[in-house]
């Protein structure tokens, strides 16, 4: 029977999946699809606000089918799940609002929005599930919807991107299923709590193999070094609002999985795995930022920065402490909002400047100074310039690396921040400061012909910038929630 508690717990999954079904029925009435999407986005935000009053007092738990745990299908919303669901709700609303503008990035296929809602349902399901098999199922839902969104335009570049995305991610999914099957064979359970209790009695070398396989599978999903190539090979072919949602959410599902398993389920921690994860994190942040420095296409620059920033989050997780987990959670929220905002701004820049290639654009500061301001807010935050949110995220991380005596990791993280500054300055000077290459002489002002209504896009970006400023000037609020979530993970 579906009680009020059951509905509250599964509402973050039911709402988008129900919207996906309605969206399919409205596939021949696309305008209705767009207004439905905006309504669902607002509904998800309201639902998330209502969940807070319950989650702040206790974890919300439910299981279905009249089967007791660990055999029943269990769901739970604790503070970590709540924070991740909040990222999903905010970014979904912003991206759906952006789609209401008449930009050239507007998705035209009638199945785009149903696939997008299916993707959100899979993401949210991953955040609240309480057993490994259902975690795998939600990863599969995400994979199917993501491939559909990549290939739906049927252009050669999109099909090529979908194939590249599918190959590595499908391998990661199969490896994930294999590791879960081995966990079940060794423990006789799939429920998180039951597996956690059973692992205590497993031989150390067997436990090391089981956990290593699981972590490797998740690292493929998170685009860590050296299995990150699927992301820059595919994301840039997506419509801008879909790309922003992918960048903000998909890798965060893998981050959440690592946080949940390494900090709560696979205990006591295995030192060699934490050290290996830390070095993978360091290499990820370096390779990502070097890739961003090399490229000139704004989309590729921002994708490589997503890889680099994932390195920071993985390093925080690898530290294996409550403070490290607090930094990882804070950094995840910061990065999701900032990176999604930057990608949406790149779409507006493309509209006015005529290209994503920085070598072919320029002069935007003179004709659209407000766009320069909107870009500066997330860009400075991504770099970590005080007092923006990225500064507080990096302070939390570097404070813990210094506390644990990891001077080399601290130095590499700081160096990566300098290279991040270089990339953001490259976008700033090339897009806003230098004259547009199409300007014939100093007396000519290049002004593109704009026929689209971009108000919803600007409103969406402004909302995200306001959230970034809120996190920047009132960091204690998010830090408090991150600390609570980290303590719940660490058992304090």
Secondary structure as the mmCIF struct_conf table of DSSP 4:
data_model
#
loop_
_struct_conf.conf_type_id
_struct_conf.id
_struct_conf.beg_label_comp_id
_struct_conf.beg_label_asym_id
_struct_conf.beg_label_seq_id
_struct_conf.end_label_comp_id
_struct_conf.end_label_asym_id
_struct_conf.end_label_seq_id
HELX_RH_AL_P HELX_RH_AL_P1 UNK A 4 UNK A 25
TURN_TY1_P TURN_TY1_P1 UNK A 26 UNK A 28
HELX_RH_AL_P HELX_RH_AL_P2 UNK A 30 UNK A 55
TURN_TY1_P TURN_TY1_P2 UNK A 56 UNK A 57
BEND BEND1 UNK A 58 UNK A 58
STRN STRN1 UNK A 60 UNK A 64
TURN_TY1_P TURN_TY1_P3 UNK A 65 UNK A 66
TURN_TY1_P TURN_TY1_P4 UNK A 69 UNK A 71
BEND BEND2 UNK A 72 UNK A 72
STRN STRN2 UNK A 73 UNK A 77
HELX_RH_AL_P HELX_RH_AL_P3 UNK A 79 UNK A 99
TURN_TY1_P TURN_TY1_P5 UNK A 100 UNK A 100
BEND BEND3 UNK A 101 UNK A 101
TURN_TY1_P TURN_TY1_P6 UNK A 104 UNK A 105
BEND BEND4 UNK A 106 UNK A 106
BEND BEND5 UNK A 109 UNK A 109
TURN_TY1_P TURN_TY1_P7 UNK A 110 UNK A 111
HELX_RH_AL_P HELX_RH_AL_P4 UNK A 112 UNK A 128
STRN STRN3 UNK A 129 UNK A 129
STRN STRN4 UNK A 131 UNK A 131
HELX_RH_AL_P HELX_RH_AL_P5 UNK A 132 UNK A 151
TURN_TY1_P TURN_TY1_P8 UNK A 152 UNK A 153
HELX_RH_AL_P HELX_RH_AL_P6 UNK A 156 UNK A 187
BEND BEND6 UNK A 188 UNK A 188
STRN STRN5 UNK A 191 UNK A 191
HELX_RH_AL_P HELX_RH_AL_P7 UNK A 192 UNK A 199
TURN_TY1_P TURN_TY1_P9 UNK A 200 UNK A 201
BEND BEND7 UNK A 202 UNK A 202
HELX_RH_AL_P HELX_RH_AL_P8 UNK A 204 UNK A 222
TURN_TY1_P TURN_TY1_P10 UNK A 223 UNK A 223
TURN_TY1_P TURN_TY1_P11 UNK A 225 UNK A 226
BEND BEND8 UNK A 227 UNK A 227
HELX_RH_AL_P HELX_RH_AL_P9 UNK A 229 UNK A 232
TURN_TY1_P TURN_TY1_P12 UNK A 233 UNK A 234
HELX_RH_3T_P HELX_RH_3T_P1 UNK A 235 UNK A 237
BEND BEND9 UNK A 238 UNK A 238
HELX_RH_AL_P HELX_RH_AL_P10 UNK A 240 UNK A 260
HELX_RH_PI_P HELX_RH_PI_P1 UNK A 261 UNK A 265
BEND BEND10 UNK A 266 UNK A 266
BEND BEND11 UNK A 268 UNK A 268
HELX_LH_PP_P HELX_LH_PP_P1 UNK A 269 UNK A 270
HELX_RH_AL_P HELX_RH_AL_P11 UNK A 271 UNK A 294
STRN STRN6 UNK A 297 UNK A 297
HELX_RH_AL_P HELX_RH_AL_P12 UNK A 298 UNK A 318
TURN_TY1_P TURN_TY1_P13 UNK A 319 UNK A 319
BEND BEND12 UNK A 321 UNK A 321
HELX_RH_AL_P HELX_RH_AL_P13 UNK A 322 UNK A 353
BEND BEND13 UNK A 354 UNK A 354
BEND BEND14 UNK A 356 UNK A 356
STRN STRN7 UNK A 357 UNK A 357
HELX_RH_3T_P HELX_RH_3T_P2 UNK A 358 UNK A 360
HELX_RH_AL_P HELX_RH_AL_P14 UNK A 364 UNK A 367
HELX_RH_AL_P HELX_RH_AL_P15 UNK A 369 UNK A 383
TURN_TY1_P TURN_TY1_P14 UNK A 384 UNK A 384
TURN_TY1_P TURN_TY1_P15 UNK A 386 UNK A 387
BEND BEND15 UNK A 388 UNK A 388
HELX_RH_AL_P HELX_RH_AL_P16 UNK A 389 UNK A 403
TURN_TY1_P TURN_TY1_P16 UNK A 404 UNK A 405
HELX_RH_AL_P HELX_RH_AL_P17 UNK A 407 UNK A 427
HELX_RH_PI_P HELX_RH_PI_P2 UNK A 428 UNK A 433
BEND BEND16 UNK A 434 UNK A 434
HELX_LH_PP_P HELX_LH_PP_P2 UNK A 435 UNK A 436
TURN_TY1_P TURN_TY1_P17 UNK A 437 UNK A 438
BEND BEND17 UNK A 441 UNK A 441
TURN_TY1_P TURN_TY1_P18 UNK A 442 UNK A 443
BEND BEND18 UNK A 452 UNK A 452
HELX_RH_AL_P HELX_RH_AL_P18 UNK A 455 UNK A 473
HELX_RH_AL_P HELX_RH_AL_P19 UNK A 475 UNK A 490
TURN_TY1_P TURN_TY1_P19 UNK A 491 UNK A 491
#
